Amino acid sequence: MNRNLKFFFSTMMIVALCFGYAAIYFPLETYDFERLHIFLFNLCTGGTIILYFTEGIGRLSIRTSLFLILSICYALSAFFKIYPITIFLSLGLASIVESLRIERFSLFPLNFFTMKESVSAKFHQASLLCLSIGLLMSSAVIINNEYIHVVTMNKLVLNTFFLGFSFPLSLITLSVIFSMIRLNGDGYQDLYHKNSSLQSFLHRLKHNGILAAVKSIFSNRVISVICFWTINLGVITFFIFILFEKFYPQLAVTSLLFIAVITVFSLYRKFGQKMQQKQFLSSGIGFLIATAISGIAYIFYQMSPDYNPVDTKWLLRIHTFASLYGWNLCGLAVICRFNDFPIRLHSGIVIAVHWLTALLLAPLGSNSPFIALMAVAGYVFIVLTLFFSNINKGERR
C-alpha cells in the first residue's frame, strides 16, 4: 500500500474516533454522531480495505474506489436520515461487494463445505458475504421501521444493525490469522492436496486402531473448521437471540464464542509463524477475548431485576472500543502493511499504549472532554506509528 493511501485510511480512522466524542462538544437532538463514528471506521474504511485486500493489486481499483465514495455517501445519508438515498446506495454497495466475491470465489459459497479449502479462504469469503448481507439487512430494517412497520421489536433498531458492519472486519482479520497458521506441520497451501479427514479416519482405523482414528478426526485442521462454523453460526444465532431478548440462550452462545476465540488464540500462539505481525494479531485476539468477557458481563447485568441501561453504559463502551479500536484496528493495520513487515518500532510500547487507550482512556472519554482529548491523542500515536513506521529492510525475508 502506497503512502498516500495509508495516510487516507489512517486519517479516516482518526476522524471516526473523533466523531465518537463529537456529541460531548456539539450535542444534537436530531442527529446521532454515533452513526458517523461507526460508519467511517467499519464501512467506509474497513469495507474498502477488505475489498482492497481481496483484489490484491496494491492500489484502489475503479470498483473499490467507487465503493469508498458510495460508502461515504451512505454514511452521510444515514446520518442525516435521508433514507431513500441510503437504501438506494446500499443496493449499489452490496452489488459491488458481491461482484468481487463471485469473481474471487463463487456465486454459492461452496468452499464453506469442503475440507480441501483453507480455513483462511473460508473466513475471507465469509467476510465479503457478511458485508453484502449486512448492507441489505440494514436497508430492510430501514424500510420496516420508517415506512411499512410490519415488524415491531424493541431491539429492531437501526443502530443495532449498523453495529453489525464490525463483523466483516473480524472475519477478514481471522482470515489473515489463519493464513499464518501451519497446522499438523503443513502450510495450508499443501493441504489442498491432502486426503479428506474421513479418508484419514478410515486409514488410521484400519492400521492403528480406534484411538488413533478418533484422534485424526480431532486434528488441528478439523478444530479450525469447527471454530469457523462456531464463530459464524454463533454470531448469527446470538444476533437473533438479541432481537428476541432471550438472555439465557445469549449467555450460552456467547460462552461458545468465547471458547472458540480461546481455541483460535491457542492455535495461533502454537502454530502461527514467528513474525512481527504475530505480536499485533495476538494482541488483537486479546482484545477480542476482552470483548467476549465484557459481552458476557453485560448479559448478566441485563438479567438482573434492577437493570438500568444508563448504569451499564460504561461497560457497553468498553465492549465497543475493545472491538472497534482494539481488535479490528490490529487486523486492518496488519492488512494495510501486509507486505511491509518487519517494521521499525518498539512493539511492546505500542501494544501497551494501545491497550491503555482502547480499554481505559477511550471509554472514560465518553464522559469527560479532557480524557476524550487524551484518548484521541493516544489513538493518533497508535495509528500513525502502525501505518508509517519505516520498513526494517535488513530483516525482511
URKAHU-V217238 format. One record per backbone hydrogen bond with DSSP energy under -1.0 kcal/mol. NH is the residue of the N-H (numbers start at 1). CO is the residue of the C=O. E is the energy in kcal/mol with one decimal. If there is no record, write none. Layout:
nh=(NH & NH)
co=(CO & CO)
e=(E & E)
This chain:
nh=(6 & 7 & 8 & 9 & 10 & 11 & 12 & 13 & 14 & 15 & 16 & 17 & 18 & 19 & 21 & 24 & 26 & 35 & 37 & 38 & 39 & 40 & 42 & 44 & 45 & 46 & 49 & 50 & 51 & 52 & 53 & 54 & 55 & 56 & 65 & 66 & 67 & 68 & 69 & 70 & 71 & 72 & 73 & 74 & 75 & 76 & 77 & 78 & 79 & 80 & 82 & 83 & 86 & 87 & 88 & 89 & 90 & 91 & 92 & 93 & 94 & 95 & 96 & 97 & 98 & 99 & 100 & 101 & 102 & 103 & 104 & 105 & 110 & 112 & 113 & 122 & 123 & 124 & 125 & 126 & 127 & 128 & 129 & 130 & 131 & 132 & 133 & 134 & 135 & 136 & 137 & 138 & 139 & 140 & 141 & 142 & 143 & 144 & 145 & 146 & 147 & 148 & 149 & 157 & 161 & 162 & 163 & 165 & 166 & 167 & 170 & 171 & 172 & 173 & 174 & 175 & 176 & 177 & 178 & 179 & 180 & 182 & 183 & 186 & 190 & 193 & 194 & 200 & 201 & 202 & 203 & 204 & 205 & 206 & 207 & 208 & 209 & 213 & 214 & 215 & 216 & 217 & 218 & 219 & 223 & 224 & 225 & 226 & 227 & 228 & 229 & 230 & 231 & 232 & 233 & 234 & 235 & 236 & 237 & 238 & 239 & 240 & 241 & 242 & 243 & 244 & 245 & 246 & 250 & 251 & 252 & 253 & 254 & 255 & 256 & 257 & 258 & 259 & 260 & 261 & 262 & 263 & 264 & 265 & 266 & 267 & 268 & 269 & 270 & 271 & 272 & 273 & 278 & 279 & 281 & 282 & 283 & 284 & 285 & 286 & 287 & 288 & 289 & 290 & 291 & 292 & 293 & 294 & 295 & 296 & 297 & 298 & 299 & 300 & 301 & 302 & 303 & 304 & 307 & 311 & 316 & 317 & 318 & 319 & 320 & 321 & 322 & 323 & 324 & 325 & 327 & 328 & 330 & 331 & 332 & 333 & 334 & 335 & 336 & 337 & 338 & 340 & 341 & 344 & 345 & 347 & 350 & 351 & 352 & 353 & 354 & 355 & 356 & 357 & 358 & 359 & 360 & 361 & 362 & 364 & 365 & 366 & 367 & 372 & 373 & 374 & 375 & 376 & 377 & 378 & 379 & 380 & 381 & 382 & 383 & 384 & 385 & 386 & 387 & 388 & 389 & 392 & 393 & 395)
co=(2 & 3 & 4 & 5 & 6 & 7 & 8 & 9 & 10 & 11 & 12 & 13 & 14 & 15 & 18 & 21 & 22 & 32 & 33 & 34 & 35 & 36 & 38 & 39 & 40 & 41 & 45 & 46 & 47 & 48 & 49 & 50 & 51 & 52 & 61 & 62 & 63 & 64 & 65 & 66 & 67 & 68 & 69 & 70 & 71 & 72 & 73 & 74 & 75 & 76 & 77 & 81 & 82 & 83 & 84 & 85 & 86 & 87 & 88 & 89 & 90 & 91 & 92 & 93 & 94 & 95 & 96 & 97 & 98 & 99 & 100 & 101 & 108 & 109 & 110 & 118 & 119 & 120 & 121 & 122 & 123 & 124 & 125 & 126 & 127 & 128 & 129 & 130 & 131 & 132 & 133 & 134 & 135 & 136 & 137 & 138 & 139 & 140 & 141 & 142 & 143 & 143 & 144 & 155 & 157 & 158 & 159 & 162 & 163 & 164 & 166 & 167 & 168 & 169 & 170 & 171 & 172 & 173 & 174 & 175 & 177 & 271 & 186 & 183 & 187 & 190 & 191 & 196 & 197 & 198 & 199 & 200 & 201 & 202 & 203 & 204 & 204 & 209 & 210 & 211 & 212 & 213 & 214 & 216 & 219 & 220 & 221 & 222 & 223 & 224 & 225 & 226 & 227 & 228 & 229 & 230 & 231 & 232 & 233 & 234 & 235 & 236 & 237 & 238 & 239 & 240 & 242 & 241 & 246 & 247 & 248 & 249 & 250 & 251 & 252 & 253 & 254 & 255 & 256 & 257 & 258 & 259 & 260 & 261 & 262 & 263 & 264 & 265 & 266 & 267 & 268 & 180 & 275 & 276 & 277 & 278 & 279 & 280 & 281 & 282 & 283 & 284 & 285 & 286 & 287 & 288 & 289 & 290 & 291 & 292 & 293 & 294 & 295 & 296 & 297 & 298 & 299 & 301 & 304 & 308 & 312 & 313 & 314 & 315 & 316 & 317 & 318 & 319 & 320 & 321 & 322 & 323 & 326 & 327 & 328 & 329 & 330 & 331 & 332 & 333 & 335 & 337 & 337 & 390 & 343 & 345 & 346 & 347 & 348 & 349 & 350 & 351 & 352 & 353 & 354 & 355 & 356 & 356 & 357 & 360 & 361 & 363 & 364 & 368 & 369 & 370 & 371 & 372 & 373 & 374 & 375 & 376 & 377 & 378 & 379 & 380 & 381 & 382 & 383 & 384 & 385 & 342 & 391 & 392)
e=(-2.1 & -2.4 & -2.1 & -2.5 & -2.4 & -2.1 & -2.2 & -2.1 & -2.0 & -2.7 & -2.2 & -1.8 & -2.1 & -2.1 & -1.2 & -1.5 & -3.2 & -1.5 & -2.3 & -2.3 & -3.2 & -2.5 & -2.7 & -2.8 & -1.4 & -2.7 & -2.3 & -2.2 & -1.9 & -2.8 & -2.8 & -2.1 & -2.4 & -2.1 & -2.6 & -2.2 & -2.0 & -2.3 & -2.4 & -2.8 & -2.5 & -1.8 & -2.0 & -2.4 & -2.4 & -2.2 & -2.5 & -2.4 & -2.1 & -2.5 & -2.8 & -1.3 & -1.6 & -2.8 & -2.1 & -2.8 & -2.1 & -1.4 & -1.4 & -2.8 & -2.6 & -1.9 & -1.9 & -2.3 & -2.6 & -2.3 & -1.7 & -2.5 & -2.8 & -1.7 & -2.4 & -3.2 & -2.9 & -1.5 & -1.9 & -1.7 & -2.5 & -2.0 & -2.5 & -2.4 & -2.0 & -1.7 & -2.7 & -2.6 & -1.9 & -2.1 & -2.5 & -2.5 & -1.7 & -1.9 & -2.9 & -2.1 & -1.5 & -2.0 & -2.3 & -2.1 & -2.6 & -2.3 & -3.0 & -2.6 & -1.6 & -2.3 & -2.7 & -2.2 & -1.3 & -2.7 & -1.6 & -1.6 & -1.9 & -1.4 & -1.5 & -2.2 & -2.1 & -1.8 & -2.2 & -1.9 & -1.9 & -2.4 & -2.6 & -1.5 & -1.1 & -1.9 & -1.1 & -2.0 & -1.4 & -1.2 & -1.5 & -2.2 & -2.5 & -2.4 & -2.4 & -2.4 & -2.2 & -1.9 & -2.0 & -2.7 & -1.1 & -1.7 & -2.7 & -2.2 & -1.7 & -1.3 & -1.4 & -1.2 & -2.5 & -2.0 & -1.6 & -2.5 & -2.2 & -2.1 & -2.2 & -2.7 & -2.7 & -2.2 & -2.4 & -1.7 & -2.0 & -1.8 & -2.7 & -2.8 & -2.3 & -1.8 & -2.3 & -1.9 & -2.0 & -1.8 & -1.0 & -2.4 & -1.4 & -2.4 & -2.1 & -2.7 & -2.7 & -1.9 & -1.8 & -2.5 & -2.3 & -2.1 & -2.2 & -2.4 & -2.3 & -2.2 & -2.3 & -2.5 & -2.3 & -2.6 & -2.7 & -2.6 & -1.9 & -3.1 & -1.8 & -2.6 & -1.2 & -1.1 & -2.7 & -2.4 & -2.0 & -2.2 & -2.4 & -1.8 & -1.9 & -2.0 & -2.5 & -2.2 & -2.3 & -2.1 & -2.5 & -2.5 & -2.1 & -2.3 & -2.4 & -2.1 & -1.8 & -1.9 & -2.0 & -2.2 & -1.5 & -1.1 & -1.4 & -1.0 & -1.8 & -2.1 & -1.9 & -2.3 & -2.4 & -2.8 & -2.4 & -1.4 & -3.0 & -1.1 & -2.6 & -2.8 & -1.8 & -1.6 & -2.5 & -2.7 & -1.9 & -2.1 & -2.6 & -1.5 & -1.5 & -1.9 & -1.1 & -3.3 & -1.0 & -1.2 & -2.1 & -2.6 & -2.2 & -2.5 & -2.2 & -2.3 & -2.3 & -2.5 & -2.9 & -2.2 & -1.2 & -2.2 & -3.2 & -2.0 & -2.2 & -1.3 & -1.6 & -2.3 & -1.5 & -1.6 & -2.6 & -2.4 & -2.4 & -2.6 & -2.4 & -2.7 & -2.1 & -2.0 & -2.9 & -2.6 & -2.0 & -2.6 & -2.4 & -2.1 & -1.3 & -2.4 & -1.5 & -1.7)
